[in-house]
Amino acid sequence: MDINNKLSKNLKLAFKAYETRSISLSEAADIAGISYKDFLDKMAVNNVKFDFSSIGKDVNYFVKKTK
């Protein structure tokens, strides 16, 4: 499996999980294997809606990740 194909599959999984609001934006970026900024860019390119209510999830995820 080449790296671009894997990234594409992970990105699709991350978009789907984020859109169903089961994970935070930060966690979705980690699943996709790209930076937070790059994930936001990919969201814009792929017309994935940003959910402002997910910001609280991002804070909780970041705190857990840095412990």
Distance bins in CASP14 RR format, pairs under 12 A and 6 or more apart:
PFRMAT RR
TARGET T0000
AUTHOR 0000-0000-0000
RMODE 2
METHOD distances of the structure
MODEL  1
1 7 0 0 0 0 0 1 0 0 0 0 0
1 8 0 0 0 0 0 1 0 0 0 0 0
1 9 0 0 0 0 1 0 0 0 0 0 0
1 10 0 0 0 0 0 1 0 0 0 0 0
2 8 0 0 0 0 1 0 0 0 0 0 0
2 9 0 0 0 0 0 1 0 0 0 0 0
3 9 0 0 0 0 0 1 0 0 0 0 0
3 10 0 0 0 0 0 1 0 0 0 0 0
3 33 0 0 0 0 0 1 0 0 0 0 0
3 34 0 0 0 0 0 1 0 0 0 0 0
4 10 0 0 0 0 0 1 0 0 0 0 0
4 11 0 0 0 0 0 1 0 0 0 0 0
5 11 0 0 0 0 0 1 0 0 0 0 0
5 12 0 0 0 0 0 1 0 0 0 0 0
6 12 0 0 0 0 0 1 0 0 0 0 0
6 13 0 0 0 0 0 1 0 0 0 0 0
6 31 0 0 0 0 0 1 0 0 0 0 0
6 32 0 0 0 0 0 1 0 0 0 0 0
6 33 0 0 0 0 1 0 0 0 0 0 0
6 34 0 0 0 0 0 1 0 0 0 0 0
7 13 0 0 0 0 0 1 0 0 0 0 0
7 14 0 0 0 0 0 1 0 0 0 0 0
7 31 0 0 0 0 0 1 0 0 0 0 0
7 32 1 0 0 1 0 0 0 0 0 0 0
7 33 1 0 0 1 0 0 0 0 0 0 0
7 34 1 0 0 1 0 0 0 0 0 0 0
7 38 0 0 0 0 0 1 0 0 0 0 0
7 39 0 0 0 0 0 1 0 0 0 0 0
7 42 0 0 0 0 1 0 0 0 0 0 0
8 14 0 0 0 0 0 1 0 0 0 0 0
8 15 0 0 0 0 0 1 0 0 0 0 0
8 32 0 0 0 0 1 0 0 0 0 0 0
8 33 0 0 0 0 0 1 0 0 0 0 0
8 34 0 0 0 0 0 1 0 0 0 0 0
8 42 0 0 0 0 0 1 0 0 0 0 0
8 46 0 0 0 0 0 1 0 0 0 0 0
9 15 0 0 0 0 0 1 0 0 0 0 0
9 16 0 0 0 0 0 1 0 0 0 0 0
9 31 0 0 0 0 0 1 0 0 0 0 0
9 32 0 0 0 0 1 0 0 0 0 0 0
9 33 0 0 0 0 0 1 0 0 0 0 0
10 16 0 0 0 0 0 1 0 0 0 0 0
10 17 0 0 0 0 0 1 0 0 0 0 0
10 28 0 0 0 0 1 0 0 0 0 0 0
10 29 0 0 0 0 0 1 0 0 0 0 0
10 30 0 0 0 0 1 0 0 0 0 0 0
10 31 1 0 1 0 0 0 0 0 0 0 0
10 32 1 0 1 0 0 0 0 0 0 0 0
10 33 1 0 0 1 0 0 0 0 0 0 0
10 34 0 0 0 0 1 0 0 0 0 0 0
10 39 0 0 0 0 0 1 0 0 0 0 0
10 42 0 0 0 0 0 1 0 0 0 0 0
11 17 0 0 0 0 0 1 0 0 0 0 0
11 18 0 0 0 0 0 1 0 0 0 0 0
11 28 0 0 0 0 1 0 0 0 0 0 0
11 29 0 0 0 0 1 0 0 0 0 0 0
11 30 0 0 0 0 0 1 0 0 0 0 0
11 31 0 0 0 0 1 0 0 0 0 0 0
11 32 1 0 1 0 0 0 0 0 0 0 0
11 33 0 0 0 0 1 0 0 0 0 0 0
11 34 1 0 0 1 0 0 0 0 0 0 0
11 38 0 0 0 0 1 0 0 0 0 0 0
11 39 0 0 0 0 1 0 0 0 0 0 0
11 41 0 0 0 0 0 1 0 0 0 0 0
11 42 1 0 0 1 0 0 0 0 0 0 0
11 43 0 0 0 0 1 0 0 0 0 0 0
11 45 0 0 0 0 0 1 0 0 0 0 0
11 46 0 0 0 0 1 0 0 0 0 0 0
11 48 0 0 0 0 1 0 0 0 0 0 0
12 18 0 0 0 0 0 1 0 0 0 0 0
12 19 0 0 0 0 0 1 0 0 0 0 0
12 28 0 0 0 0 0 1 0 0 0 0 0
12 31 0 0 0 0 0 1 0 0 0 0 0
12 32 0 0 0 0 1 0 0 0 0 0 0
12 42 0 0 0 0 0 1 0 0 0 0 0
12 46 0 0 0 0 1 0 0 0 0 0 0
12 48 0 0 0 0 0 1 0 0 0 0 0
13 19 0 0 0 0 0 1 0 0 0 0 0
13 20 0 0 0 0 0 1 0 0 0 0 0
13 22 0 0 0 0 0 1 0 0 0 0 0
13 23 0 0 0 0 0 1 0 0 0 0 0
13 27 0 0 0 0 0 1 0 0 0 0 0
13 28 0 0 0 0 1 0 0 0 0 0 0
13 30 0 0 0 0 0 1 0 0 0 0 0
13 31 1 0 0 1 0 0 0 0 0 0 0
13 32 1 0 0 1 0 0 0 0 0 0 0
13 33 0 0 0 0 0 1 0 0 0 0 0
14 20 0 0 0 0 0 1 0 0 0 0 0
14 22 0 0 0 0 0 1 0 0 0 0 0
14 23 1 0 0 1 0 0 0 0 0 0 0
14 24 0 0 0 0 0 1 0 0 0 0 0
14 25 0 0 0 0 1 0 0 0 0 0 0
14 26 0 0 0 0 0 1 0 0 0 0 0
14 27 0 0 0 0 1 0 0 0 0 0 0
14 28 1 0 1 0 0 0 0 0 0 0 0
14 29 1 0 0 1 0 0 0 0 0 0 0
14 30 0 0 0 0 1 0 0 0 0 0 0
14 31 1 0 1 0 0 0 0 0 0 0 0
14 32 1 0 1 0 0 0 0 0 0 0 0
14 33 0 0 0 0 1 0 0 0 0 0 0
14 34 0 0 0 0 1 0 0 0 0 0 0
14 36 0 0 0 0 0 1 0 0 0 0 0
14 38 0 0 0 0 0 1 0 0 0 0 0
14 39 1 0 0 1 0 0 0 0 0 0 0
14 40 0 0 0 0 0 1 0 0 0 0 0
14 42 0 0 0 0 1 0 0 0 0 0 0
14 43 0 0 0 0 1 0 0 0 0 0 0
14 46 0 0 0 0 0 1 0 0 0 0 0
14 48 0 0 0 0 1 0 0 0 0 0 0
15 22 0 0 0 0 0 1 0 0 0 0 0
15 23 0 0 0 0 0 1 0 0 0 0 0
15 25 0 0 0 0 0 1 0 0 0 0 0
15 28 1 0 0 1 0 0 0 0 0 0 0
15 29 0 0 0 0 0 1 0 0 0 0 0
15 31 0 0 0 0 1 0 0 0 0 0 0
15 32 0 0 0 0 1 0 0 0 0 0 0
15 34 0 0 0 0 0 1 0 0 0 0 0
15 39 0 0 0 0 1 0 0 0 0 0 0
15 40 0 0 0 0 0 1 0 0 0 0 0
15 42 0 0 0 0 1 0 0 0 0 0 0
15 43 1 0 0 1 0 0 0 0 0 0 0
15 44 0 0 0 0 0 1 0 0 0 0 0
15 45 0 0 0 0 0 1 0 0 0 0 0
15 46 1 0 0 1 0 0 0 0 0 0 0
15 47 0 0 0 0 0 1 0 0 0 0 0
15 48 1 0 1 0 0 0 0 0 0 0 0
15 49 0 0 0 0 0 1 0 0 0 0 0
15 50 0 0 0 0 0 1 0 0 0 0 0
16 22 0 0 0 0 1 0 0 0 0 0 0
16 23 0 0 0 0 1 0 0 0 0 0 0
16 28 0 0 0 0 1 0 0 0 0 0 0
16 31 0 0 0 0 0 1 0 0 0 0 0
16 32 0 0 0 0 0 1 0 0 0 0 0
16 46 0 0 0 0 0 1 0 0 0 0 0
16 48 0 0 0 0 1 0 0 0 0 0 0
17 23 1 0 1 0 0 0 0 0 0 0 0
17 24 0 0 0 0 1 0 0 0 0 0 0
17 25 0 0 0 0 0 1 0 0 0 0 0
17 27 1 0 0 1 0 0 0 0 0 0 0
17 28 1 0 0 1 0 0 0 0 0 0 0
17 29 0 0 0 0 0 1 0 0 0 0 0
17 30 0 0 0 0 0 1 0 0 0 0 0
17 31 1 0 0 1 0 0 0 0 0 0 0
17 32 0 0 0 0 1 0 0 0 0 0 0
17 39 0 0 0 0 0 1 0 0 0 0 0
17 48 0 0 0 0 0 1 0 0 0 0 0
17 54 0 0 0 0 0 1 0 0 0 0 0
17 57 0 0 0 0 0 1 0 0 0 0 0
18 24 1 0 0 1 0 0 0 0 0 0 0
18 25 1 0 0 1 0 0 0 0 0 0 0
18 26 0 0 0 0 0 1 0 0 0 0 0
18 27 0 0 0 0 1 0 0 0 0 0 0
18 28 1 0 1 0 0 0 0 0 0 0 0
18 29 0 0 0 0 1 0 0 0 0 0 0
18 30 0 0 0 0 0 1 0 0 0 0 0
18 31 0 0 0 0 1 0 0 0 0 0 0
18 32 0 0 0 0 1 0 0 0 0 0 0
18 39 0 0 0 0 1 0 0 0 0 0 0
18 40 0 0 0 0 0 1 0 0 0 0 0
18 42 0 0 0 0 0 1 0 0 0 0 0
18 43 0 0 0 0 1 0 0 0 0 0 0
18 46 0 0 0 0 0 1 0 0 0 0 0
18 48 1 0 0 1 0 0 0 0 0 0 0
18 49 0 0 0 0 1 0 0 0 0 0 0
18 50 0 0 0 0 1 0 0 0 0 0 0
18 51 1 0 0 1 0 0 0 0 0 0 0
18 53 0 0 0 0 0 1 0 0 0 0 0
18 54 1 0 0 1 0 0 0 0 0 0 0
18 57 0 0 0 0 1 0 0 0 0 0 0
18 58 0 0 0 0 0 1 0 0 0 0 0
18 61 0 0 0 0 0 1 0 0 0 0 0
19 25 0 0 0 0 0 1 0 0 0 0 0
19 28 0 0 0 0 1 0 0 0 0 0 0
19 43 0 0 0 0 1 0 0 0 0 0 0
19 46 0 0 0 0 0 1 0 0 0 0 0
19 47 0 0 0 0 0 1 0 0 0 0 0
19 48 1 0 0 1 0 0 0 0 0 0 0
19 49 1 0 0 1 0 0 0 0 0 0 0
19 50 0 0 0 0 0 1 0 0 0 0 0
19 51 0 0 0 0 1 0 0 0 0 0 0
19 54 0 0 0 0 0 1 0 0 0 0 0
20 28 0 0 0 0 0 1 0 0 0 0 0
20 48 0 0 0 0 0 1 0 0 0 0 0
20 51 0 0 0 0 0 1 0 0 0 0 0
20 54 0 0 0 0 0 1 0 0 0 0 0
21 27 0 0 0 0 0 1 0 0 0 0 0
21 28 0 0 0 0 0 1 0 0 0 0 0
21 49 0 0 0 0 0 1 0 0 0 0 0
21 50 0 0 0 0 0 1 0 0 0 0 0
21 51 1 0 0 1 0 0 0 0 0 0 0
21 52 0 0 0 0 0 1 0 0 0 0 0
21 53 1 0 0 1 0 0 0 0 0 0 0
21 54 1 0 0 1 0 0 0 0 0 0 0
21 56 0 0 0 0 0 1 0 0 0 0 0
21 57 0 0 0 0 1 0 0 0 0 0 0
22 28 0 0 0 0 1 0 0 0 0 0 0
22 31 0 0 0 0 0 1 0 0 0 0 0
22 51 0 0 0 0 0 1 0 0 0 0 0
22 54 0 0 0 0 0 1 0 0 0 0 0
22 57 0 0 0 0 1 0 0 0 0 0 0
23 29 0 0 0 0 1 0 0 0 0 0 0
23 30 0 0 0 0 1 0 0 0 0 0 0
23 31 1 0 0 1 0 0 0 0 0 0 0
23 32 0 0 0 0 0 1 0 0 0 0 0
23 39 0 0 0 0 0 1 0 0 0 0 0
23 51 0 0 0 0 0 1 0 0 0 0 0
23 54 0 0 0 0 1 0 0 0 0 0 0
23 57 1 0 0 1 0 0 0 0 0 0 0
23 58 0 0 0 0 1 0 0 0 0 0 0
23 60 0 0 0 0 0 1 0 0 0 0 0
23 61 1 0 0 1 0 0 0 0 0 0 0
24 30 0 0 0 0 1 0 0 0 0 0 0
24 31 0 0 0 0 0 1 0 0 0 0 0
24 36 0 0 0 0 0 1 0 0 0 0 0
24 39 0 0 0 0 0 1 0 0 0 0 0
24 51 0 0 0 0 1 0 0 0 0 0 0
24 53 0 0 0 0 0 1 0 0 0 0 0
24 54 1 0 1 0 0 0 0 0 0 0 0
24 55 0 0 0 0 1 0 0 0 0 0 0
24 56 1 0 0 1 0 0 0 0 0 0 0
24 57 1 1 0 0 0 0 0 0 0 0 0
24 58 1 0 1 0 0 0 0 0 0 0 0
24 59 0 0 0 0 1 0 0 0 0 0 0
24 60 1 0 0 1 0 0 0 0 0 0 0
24 61 1 0 1 0 0 0 0 0 0 0 0
24 62 0 0 0 0 1 0 0 0 0 0 0
24 63 0 0 0 0 0 1 0 0 0 0 0
24 64 0 0 0 0 0 1 0 0 0 0 0
24 65 0 0 0 0 0 1 0 0 0 0 0
25 31 0 0 0 0 0 1 0 0 0 0 0
25 32 0 0 0 0 0 1 0 0 0 0 0
25 34 0 0 0 0 0 1 0 0 0 0 0
25 35 0 0 0 0 0 1 0 0 0 0 0
25 36 1 0 0 1 0 0 0 0 0 0 0
25 37 0 0 0 0 0 1 0 0 0 0 0
25 38 0 0 0 0 0 1 0 0 0 0 0
25 39 1 0 0 1 0 0 0 0 0 0 0
25 40 1 0 0 1 0 0 0 0 0 0 0
25 42 0 0 0 0 0 1 0 0 0 0 0
25 43 0 0 0 0 1 0 0 0 0 0 0
25 48 0 0 0 0 0 1 0 0 0 0 0
25 49 0 0 0 0 0 1 0 0 0 0 0
25 50 1 0 0 1 0 0 0 0 0 0 0
25 51 0 0 0 0 1 0 0 0 0 0 0
25 52 0 0 0 0 0 1 0 0 0 0 0
25 53 0 0 0 0 0 1 0 0 0 0 0
25 54 1 0 1 0 0 0 0 0 0 0 0
25 55 1 0 0 1 0 0 0 0 0 0 0
25 56 0 0 0 0 1 0 0 0 0 0 0
25 57 1 0 0 1 0 0 0 0 0 0 0
25 58 1 0 1 0 0 0 0 0 0 0 0
25 59 0 0 0 0 0 1 0 0 0 0 0
25 60 0 0 0 0 0 1 0 0 0 0 0
25 61 0 0 0 0 1 0 0 0 0 0 0
25 62 0 0 0 0 0 1 0 0 0 0 0
26 32 0 0 0 0 0 1 0 0 0 0 0
26 33 0 0 0 0 0 1 0 0 0 0 0
26 34 0 0 0 0 0 1 0 0 0 0 0
26 35 0 0 0 0 0 1 0 0 0 0 0
26 36 1 0 0 1 0 0 0 0 0 0 0
26 37 0 0 0 0 0 1 0 0 0 0 0
26 39 0 0 0 0 1 0 0 0 0 0 0
26 40 0 0 0 0 0 1 0 0 0 0 0
26 54 0 0 0 0 1 0 0 0 0 0 0
26 55 0 0 0 0 1 0 0 0 0 0 0
26 56 0 0 0 0 0 1 0 0 0 0 0
26 57 1 0 0 1 0 0 0 0 0 0 0
26 58 1 0 1 0 0 0 0 0 0 0 0
26 59 0 0 0 0 1 0 0 0 0 0 0
26 60 0 0 0 0 1 0 0 0 0 0 0
26 61 1 0 1 0 0 0 0 0 0 0 0
26 62 1 0 1 0 0 0 0 0 0 0 0
26 63 0 0 0 0 0 1 0 0 0 0 0
26 64 0 0 0 0 0 1 0 0 0 0 0
26 65 1 0 0 1 0 0 0 0 0 0 0
26 66 0 0 0 0 0 1 0 0 0 0 0
27 33 0 0 0 0 0 1 0 0 0 0 0
27 36 0 0 0 0 0 1 0 0 0 0 0
27 39 0 0 0 0 0 1 0 0 0 0 0
27 54 0 0 0 0 1 0 0 0 0 0 0
27 56 0 0 0 0 0 1 0 0 0 0 0
27 57 1 0 0 1 0 0 0 0 0 0 0
27 58 0 0 0 0 1 0 0 0 0 0 0
27 59 0 0 0 0 0 1 0 0 0 0 0
27 60 0 0 0 0 1 0 0 0 0 0 0
27 61 1 0 1 0 0 0 0 0 0 0 0
27 62 0 0 0 0 1 0 0 0 0 0 0
27 64 0 0 0 0 1 0 0 0 0 0 0
27 65 0 0 0 0 1 0 0 0 0 0 0
28 34 0 0 0 0 1 0 0 0 0 0 0
28 35 0 0 0 0 0 1 0 0 0 0 0
28 36 0 0 0 0 1 0 0 0 0 0 0
28 38 0 0 0 0 0 1 0 0 0 0 0
28 39 1 0 0 1 0 0 0 0 0 0 0
28 40 0 0 0 0 0 1 0 0 0 0 0
28 42 0 0 0 0 1 0 0 0 0 0 0
28 43 0 0 0 0 1 0 0 0 0 0 0
28 48 0 0 0 0 1 0 0 0 0 0 0
28 50 0 0 0 0 0 1 0 0 0 0 0
28 51 0 0 0 0 0 1 0 0 0 0 0
28 54 0 0 0 0 1 0 0 0 0 0 0
28 57 0 0 0 0 1 0 0 0 0 0 0
28 58 0 0 0 0 1 0 0 0 0 0 0
28 61 0 0 0 0 1 0 0 0 0 0 0
29 35 1 0 0 1 0 0 0 0 0 0 0
29 36 1 0 1 0 0 0 0 0 0 0 0
29 37 0 0 0 0 1 0 0 0 0 0 0
29 38 1 0 0 1 0 0 0 0 0 0 0
29 39 1 1 0 0 0 0 0 0 0 0 0
29 40 0 0 0 0 1 0 0 0 0 0 0
29 41 0 0 0 0 0 1 0 0 0 0 0
29 42 0 0 0 0 1 0 0 0 0 0 0
29 43 0 0 0 0 1 0 0 0 0 0 0
29 54 0 0 0 0 0 1 0 0 0 0 0
29 58 0 0 0 0 1 0 0 0 0 0 0
29 61 0 0 0 0 1 0 0 0 0 0 0
29 62 0 0 0 0 0 1 0 0 0 0 0
29 65 0 0 0 0 0 1 0 0 0 0 0
30 36 0 0 0 0 1 0 0 0 0 0 0
30 38 0 0 0 0 0 1 0 0 0 0 0
30 39 0 0 0 0 1 0 0 0 0 0 0
30 58 0 0 0 0 0 1 0 0 0 0 0
30 61 0 0 0 0 1 0 0 0 0 0 0
30 62 0 0 0 0 0 1 0 0 0 0 0
30 64 0 0 0 0 0 1 0 0 0 0 0
30 65 0 0 0 0 1 0 0 0 0 0 0
31 39 0 0 0 0 1 0 0 0 0 0 0
31 61 0 0 0 0 0 1 0 0 0 0 0
32 38 0 0 0 0 1 0 0 0 0 0 0
32 39 1 0 1 0 0 0 0 0 0 0 0
32 40 0 0 0 0 0 1 0 0 0 0 0
32 41 0 0 0 0 0 1 0 0 0 0 0
32 42 1 0 0 1 0 0 0 0 0 0 0
32 43 0 0 0 0 0 1 0 0 0 0 0
32 46 0 0 0 0 0 1 0 0 0 0 0
32 48 0 0 0 0 0 1 0 0 0 0 0
33 39 0 0 0 0 1 0 0 0 0 0 0
33 42 0 0 0 0 0 1 0 0 0 0 0
34 40 0 0 0 0 1 0 0 0 0 0 0
34 41 0 0 0 0 1 0 0 0 0 0 0
34 42 1 0 0 1 0 0 0 0 0 0 0
34 43 0 0 0 0 0 1 0 0 0 0 0
35 41 0 0 0 0 1 0 0 0 0 0 0
35 42 0 0 0 0 0 1 0 0 0 0 0
36 42 0 0 0 0 0 1 0 0 0 0 0
36 43 0 0 0 0 0 1 0 0 0 0 0
36 58 0 0 0 0 1 0 0 0 0 0 0
36 61 0 0 0 0 0 1 0 0 0 0 0
36 62 0 0 0 0 1 0 0 0 0 0 0
36 65 0 0 0 0 0 1 0 0 0 0 0
37 43 0 0 0 0 0 1 0 0 0 0 0
37 44 0 0 0 0 0 1 0 0 0 0 0
38 44 0 0 0 0 0 1 0 0 0 0 0
38 45 0 0 0 0 0 1 0 0 0 0 0
39 45 0 0 0 0 0 1 0 0 0 0 0
39 46 0 0 0 0 0 1 0 0 0 0 0
39 48 0 0 0 0 1 0 0 0 0 0 0
39 50 0 0 0 0 0 1 0 0 0 0 0
39 54 0 0 0 0 0 1 0 0 0 0 0
39 58 0 0 0 0 0 1 0 0 0 0 0
40 46 0 0 0 0 0 1 0 0 0 0 0
40 48 0 0 0 0 1 0 0 0 0 0 0
40 49 0 0 0 0 0 1 0 0 0 0 0
40 50 1 0 0 1 0 0 0 0 0 0 0
40 54 0 0 0 0 0 1 0 0 0 0 0
40 58 0 0 0 0 0 1 0 0 0 0 0
41 48 0 0 0 0 0 1 0 0 0 0 0
41 50 0 0 0 0 0 1 0 0 0 0 0
42 48 1 0 0 1 0 0 0 0 0 0 0
42 50 0 0 0 0 0 1 0 0 0 0 0
43 49 1 0 0 1 0 0 0 0 0 0 0
43 50 1 0 0 1 0 0 0 0 0 0 0
43 51 0 0 0 0 0 1 0 0 0 0 0
43 54 0 0 0 0 0 1 0 0 0 0 0
44 50 0 0 0 0 1 0 0 0 0 0 0
48 54 0 0 0 0 0 1 0 0 0 0 0
50 58 0 0 0 0 0 1 0 0 0 0 0
51 57 0 0 0 0 1 0 0 0 0 0 0
51 58 0 0 0 0 0 1 0 0 0 0 0
52 58 0 0 0 0 0 1 0 0 0 0 0
54 60 0 0 0 0 0 1 0 0 0 0 0
54 61 0 0 0 0 1 0 0 0 0 0 0
55 61 0 0 0 0 0 1 0 0 0 0 0
55 62 0 0 0 0 0 1 0 0 0 0 0
56 62 0 0 0 0 1 0 0 0 0 0 0
56 63 0 0 0 0 0 1 0 0 0 0 0
57 63 0 0 0 0 0 1 0 0 0 0 0
57 64 0 0 0 0 0 1 0 0 0 0 0
58 64 0 0 0 0 0 1 0 0 0 0 0
58 65 0 0 0 0 0 1 0 0 0 0 0
59 65 0 0 0 0 0 1 0 0 0 0 0
59 66 0 0 0 0 0 1 0 0 0 0 0
60 66 0 0 0 0 0 1 0 0 0 0 0
60 67 0 0 0 0 0 1 0 0 0 0 0
61 67 0 0 0 0 0 1 0 0 0 0 0
END
